[in-house]
Amino acid sequence: MSRAAPRRRAEQPRRRLRRTGPGAAERTGRGRGARPHEGAVGTALDAAMETTVGDTRLPVGVWAVAVLTGLGLLVAGTVPVGPAILGEIGAVLVATAYTWALAARTGGRPIVFGTLALLVGVVVLVLDEDYLRTGAAVLTCAVSAVLGVMVTTPTRRFFEAARECTYAVLVAAVGALATVAFEPSITLLRFEYVTLALALGGAFALVYRLGAGLHGLGRRGAATVAIGAVLLAVTLAYAELLRRYGASGLIESMLDGVRWSRDNLGAFPRPLETVLGIPALAWGCHMRARRRQGWWVCAFGVAATVPVANALMNPATTYLEAGLSVTYGLLVGLVLGYLVIRADLALTGPRGRRARRAEEATAGRPEPARTSPLL
């Protein structure tokens, strides 16, 4: 008895330090602003929102005003109403705001990169050189495509994933107006390939950090990324082979389907957006609510936002046809995304309707709010 008492007294300070250490809030989920009666996921998400929403309200408001002002100037330059330079000024405003938002969303330096984008835009307008305008259009298209993917949030249900895909397409659509307003001198096919390569590289560089690196993939995530990469490569290679070496009969039959769609529906869906981009983005947002590997699937969402951001670069396509093409690609892609999500749940999810609803109710891997930094 006499030996046990001093030992218990000596251990008490160590136990107290363990309970009050700097990592105690992370281990128990009861840091400042937490609600003890909620689950760990909800507590972490609520705490993140409480500490960030109030701080970002003013910058988000200023950003929204800048984007809306730039959009108004872009529309005025498209109609056209007023001087032709209004559209170019709107393009600079949108490019600056998008650069600022992408840097803020990914934990970068928004003031530095936003100011740099503004200075570059002013230089482009003042010098008025073709190569500068082309470079500005390429960067605006790539930034718009990556930002469209980065503004998405995790979703528990398919309809929420459809909403996130719509947001991404709308962000890229405003970027499309800014891209074409720079009036670049381009070769259309080369422009599409360059912007797709830049956007894919930027998205995967960001997702590498958001998805905890390659070791966070796991076997299933690695297989998913490999399938997405193969599908992207096959789609691009098949289109190029058909364009150059395909049999005339096969190409003619495919063109007949495109002509029928344009004559009867007003447009034809953009293939890369429909087959890969939208399904990957919908599935990735759905997966992100459950596993971090969903970010790797979302990276292929730029296969949807890039075609949207450069949809107006073809001079033979009207604004109405481009808008209908993007809309049809979104709708058909969401159908494919729904089938992919249902197949994923059928293969890896729980059995039975009650079990699926219980899994859906508990899915909620915490991520910062849409207007807060991810990193």
N, C-alpha and C positions, 0 to 999 in steps of 0.2 A: 504494500500500500504506500509506504513512504517513498519508494522508488518510482511508482507510476505517476504520482501527482506532479512532481517537477517535470516529467516528460510531457504530460498533457499541457502544462503551462507553457512549456517551450514551443509546443506545436501550434498553440493558438495564434500567435502573431503571423506565422506563415499562412495559416488558413485565412486570416483576415486580409492579408495581402493578395491572396488569390482571388478573393471575392471582389476586391476593389481595384484590381490592376487595370492598366489601360486597355486591355483586350476583353474585359469582362462584358462590355456591352455587345460585342460581336458574338461571344460564346453563348450568352443567355438570351439575346434578342430583346433586351430591355434597356436600351440606351435612352438618351434624352428624347422626348417626344414620342416614345413608343406606347402602345396600348397593351397592357399585360393580358387582356382577355382575348386578343386576336392571335392568329397563327404567326409563325416566324416570317412567312413570306409577306403577308399583309403588313406586319409591323415594319419590316425593312423598307417596303415601298412607301408607306405613309411617312416614315421618318425622312426618306429622301425627298419626298414632295414638300414636306413642311420646311425643309431647310433650303430649298432651291427655288420654289415658285415665286416667293416674294422678292428674291434677289434678281430674278430674270424678267419681271413683268415690264419694266421700263425699256430695256433693250429689245424685247420682243415686240413691243408696241412701235418703237422706232423702226425696227426692221419691217414690220407689216406696212407701215406708212410708205417706206421706201419702195417696197415691192409693188404696192398698189399704184403709187405714183409712176414708177417705171412702166407698169402694165398699161396705164392710161396713155402715157406717151407713145408706147409701142403701138397701141390701137390707133392713136391719132396719126402716126406715121404710116400705118397700113391702109387707112381709109382712102386717101390721105386728107388730113385736116391740118392746116398751118404749114410751117416750114418743114422741109424734108429732114432737117437735122433733129427734129423732135424724136423720131424713132431711134436715131443713133444715141441720143442722150438717154432715152429709156433703156436701151440695151446696156449702156454703161451702168446705170443705176441697178438694174436687175443682176448683172454680173457681179457688181460689188456686193450687193445684199446677199446673193447666193454664196459667194466666197466667204463672207463674214459668217453666215449661218453654218456652213460646212465646217469651218474652223472651230466655231463655238460648240457645235454638236459633237465633234470628235476630240474635244479637249485640247485644241490648239490655241493659237493666239489670234483671236478674231480681229482685234484692232490693227495688228500688224498686217495680216493678210488682206483684210478689207481695204486698208489704206493703199496697200500695194496694188490691188486690183483697180481701185479708183484711179491711181496715177497712170497705170498702164492704159486704161480706157481713155483717159484724157489725151495721152500721147498718141493713141491710135486715131482719135478724132482730129487732132491738130495736124499731124504729119500726113494723114490720109494716103497711106501707102497700101498697096494691095496685099503684100505679104504680112503687114501688121494686122490688117483687117481679117485675113484668113487665120492667123494665129489666135486672134481674139475670139473668133467664132469657134475654133476648135476647143479652146479652153473653156469657153462658156458652155458649150455642148457637154463636155466631159464633166464639168462641175455640176451642172444641172442634173445629169444622169445619176451621179453618185449621191448627191443630196436627196434626190427622190427616194433612194433606198434607205439612206440614213435616218430620214424623218419618220420611218415606220416604227411601230411599237408591237410588242408581243400580243397575240390574240388567242383567246380560248376557243372561239367558234369560227365557222367558215365565213359567216356574214361579216364578222369583224375583220377577218383577213381580206375580204373583198373591199371593205372600206379602206384599209391600208393601201391596197393596190391602187385604188382610185386616187388617194392622196398623192401617191408616188407619180402617177400619170399626170395629174394636174400640175405638180411641181415641174416635171419635165416639159409639159406643154408651154408653160410660161417661158422656160428656157429656150424652147424652139423659136418663139417670137423674137427673143433677144439674139439668138444665134443668126437668124436670117437677116435681122436688122443691121448687122455689121457689113452686109453685102460682100461676102468673101468671093475671091476668084478660085474656084475649086474644080477638081474632077470628082464627080459625085461618088463613085465607088471607092476611090481612095479616101475621101473624106469620111465615109461611113466606116471603113476599116480602121482608120487612125483614131477616130473618136471612140470606137468600141474597144480598141486595145488600151487606150488611156484610161477609160472608165473601168474596165476590168482590172487593170493593174492597180488603180487607186482603191477600188472596192476591196480587193483581196488584201492589199496592204493594211487597210483599216480593220478588216475582219480578222486578220491575223492577231491583232491585239484584242479585239472584242471577243473572239472565240477562244482565248487562252492558248494561242499558238497551235502548232501542229499536234502537240501531245494531247490537246483537248478534243481532238476529232473522235478518237476511238475507231473501232473497226467499221461501225455503221456509218459514222460521219465520213470516213475516208472513202467508203464505197459510194456514198451519195455524191461527194465531190467528184470522184472519178467518173461516175455516170453522167453528171452534168457537163463535165469537160468534154467527154466523148460526144455527147449529144450536140454541144455547141460546135465542136470541130466538124462533125459529120454534116451538120446543117449548112455551115459555111462552105465546106468543101463540095458538097453535093450541088449547091446553088452555083458555085463557080464552074464546076465541071459541066453542068447543064448549059451554062451560058457560053462556054467555049467549045466543048466537044460533044454535046448531047445530040442524039439522033433527032432529026427534024420532026419526025412524027410525034415523038414523046414531048418535045418542046411545044409543038403546035397544039397538042391536046391539053397541056397545062395552060397555055396562053388562052385557049378557048374558055377554060373555066374562069380565068381572071377577067376576060372580056365580058362573060355573062354576069359575073358579080358586079362589075362596074356599070354595065348597062341596066341591070335590074335593081341593084342595091345601092348604087352610087359610088362604091369603093370596094377594094379587096383588102382583107386583114393583112397586116404586116407579119410575115411568117415567123421571124425571130421573136417578136413580141408575143405572138400567139402560142407558139409551140414550146418555148423555153422560158422566156422572161416572166410572164405573168404567173404561170403555174409554179415556178420556182419561188417567186416572191410570196405568193399566197401560202404555199407549204412552209416556207422558211419562217414567216411570221407566226404561223400556227405552231411550228416546232419550237420557236424561241420561248414560248410560254411554258415549255416543259424541259427543254434542254438547251444549253448554250450552243451546241452544234448547229442550231438553226441559223445562226449568223452565216455559216459557210454556205448554206443553201440560199440565203437572201442575197449573197454576193452575185449570184447569177441573175438577180433581178435587174441588173443593168442591161441585160439582153432585152429587156422591155423598155427601160427608160431611155436608152441610147437611140433606138429607132424613133421614139416619140420626140426626143430633143432635136433630131435632124430630119424630122418628117417634112419640113417646109423647104428643104434645100433643093428638091427636085423642081426645076422651073416648069416642067410639064404637068405638075400636079397643082390643082387649085386648093385654096384653103379649105373649102367644103369637103373635097375628096380626102384631103389629109386628115381632117377631123373625123370623118366617118371611118376611115381606115383604122385610126387609132382606137376609136370606140368599138368597132367590130373585133379588133384584136383583143381588147380588154374583156369583152363579153365572152368570146370563145375561149380565151385563156383562162378565165375564171371557171368555166365549165371543166376544162382539163384539170385545173388546180383542185376543184372539188373532188374529182375522181381520184387524184393522187392522195389527197388527205384521207379520203375514205379507205383507200387501199392501205395506207400507212396505219390507220387505226385498226383495220381488220387484221393486219399481220402482227402488230406490236402492241395494240391496246388491249384493255380488259374485255372479257366476254360478257354479253348481256347488256340490255339497255340501262339498267340501274347502275351497273358498274361503270359504263361509259359516262353516264351523267355525273357520277361521283368523281371520276377522274377529271372530267371537265371542270367541275366546281373547285377542285383543289389545284388545278393547273394555274400557276401564277408566278413563274420565276421572276423575281424583282428586277426591273430595269428603271432607270430614271425617266421622268416625264418627257413628253415629246419636245418640250422647249428647254430641256436641261442637258448638260454635257453627258455623254455616254462614258467618258473616261475621266 
